[in-house]
Amino acid sequence: MLSEQCRAHLKEVDETAFQHMLQALKVAVKLQLVIPAIIIHAFVPRLFTHTGTNVMKNILENRRGMDKK
């Protein structure tokens, strides 16, 4: 069972519980995949200079696009 807070949040983002779970998992996977590039960038700044930023911007842009449904 979903709590009242969960149902309110799902209504706010206009997603079913399953849709929300898939979106959250997609974001989690994208962030996990970019971590090695960010760690390498920490030691060798000339590598992956915009990778972390680009991935995070992409995630936020996709989220904003979904907010406009």
Kinemage of the C-alpha trace (Angstrom):
@kinemage 1
@onewidth
@group {chain A} dominant
@subgroup {mainchain}
@vectorlist {calphas} color= white
{ca met a 1} P 0.000 0.000 0.000
{ca leu a 2} L 1.126 3.510 -0.766
{ca ser a 3} L 0.978 6.150 1.918
{ca glu a 4} L -0.987 9.343 1.424
{ca gln a 5} L 2.311 11.204 0.910
{ca cys a 6} L 3.340 8.752 -1.826
{ca arg a 7} L 0.015 9.091 -3.609
{ca ala a 8} L 0.221 12.895 -3.379
{ca his a 9} L 3.740 12.875 -4.837
{ca leu a 10} L 2.748 10.564 -7.687
{ca lys a 11} L -0.207 12.802 -8.477
{ca glu a 12} L 2.076 15.866 -8.358
{ca val a 13} L 4.468 14.348 -10.931
{ca asp a 14} L 1.581 12.795 -12.899
{ca glu a 15} L 3.019 9.276 -12.896
{ca thr a 16} L 1.903 5.876 -11.775
{ca ala a 17} L 3.976 4.149 -9.110
{ca phe a 18} L 5.508 1.907 -11.781
{ca gln a 19} L 6.335 4.839 -14.100
{ca his a 20} L 7.901 6.697 -11.209
{ca met a 21} L 9.950 3.679 -10.212
{ca leu a 22} L 11.262 3.281 -13.770
{ca gln a 23} L 12.185 6.968 -14.018
{ca ala a 24} L 13.962 6.893 -10.659
{ca leu a 25} L 15.880 3.760 -11.654
{ca lys a 26} L 16.910 5.330 -14.985
{ca val a 27} L 18.299 8.346 -13.143
{ca ala a 28} L 20.094 6.116 -10.638
{ca val a 29} L 21.711 4.043 -13.414
{ca lys a 30} L 22.810 7.142 -15.351
{ca leu a 31} L 24.395 8.614 -12.227
{ca gln a 32} L 26.124 5.347 -11.351
{ca leu a 33} L 27.545 5.074 -14.865
{ca val a 34} L 28.976 8.602 -14.801
{ca ile a 35} L 30.720 8.185 -11.418
{ca pro a 36} L 33.887 6.591 -12.871
{ca ala a 37} L 34.282 9.514 -15.303
{ca ile a 38} L 33.891 12.024 -12.474
{ca ile a 39} L 36.442 10.187 -10.323
{ca ile a 40} L 38.924 10.076 -13.222
{ca his a 41} L 38.276 13.783 -13.849
{ca ala a 42} L 39.115 14.510 -10.201
{ca phe a 43} L 42.630 13.154 -10.765
{ca val a 44} L 43.110 14.111 -14.426
{ca pro a 45} L 41.065 17.289 -15.023
{ca arg a 46} L 41.768 17.313 -18.780
{ca leu a 47} L 39.730 14.107 -19.170
{ca phe a 48} L 35.931 14.030 -19.115
{ca thr a 49} L 35.840 17.826 -18.733
{ca his a 50} L 32.084 18.134 -19.255
{ca thr a 51} L 30.821 14.579 -18.937
{ca gly a 52} L 29.373 14.799 -15.417
{ca thr a 53} L 27.796 18.177 -16.060
{ca asn a 54} L 26.302 17.052 -19.364
{ca val a 55} L 24.790 13.913 -17.860
{ca met a 56} L 23.269 15.839 -14.960
{ca lys a 57} L 21.912 18.554 -17.275
{ca asn a 58} L 20.383 15.850 -19.454
{ca ile a 59} L 18.703 14.262 -16.446
{ca leu a 60} L 17.278 17.609 -15.334
{ca glu a 61} L 16.136 18.560 -18.833
{ca asn a 62} L 14.359 15.233 -19.224
{ca arg a 63} L 12.689 15.724 -15.857
{ca arg a 64} L 11.563 19.252 -16.761
{ca gly a 65} L 10.148 17.945 -20.016
{ca met a 66} L 8.120 15.419 -18.073
{ca asp a 67} L 6.851 18.156 -15.755
{ca lys a 68} L 5.267 19.857 -18.773
{ca lys a 69} L 3.081 16.834 -19.637
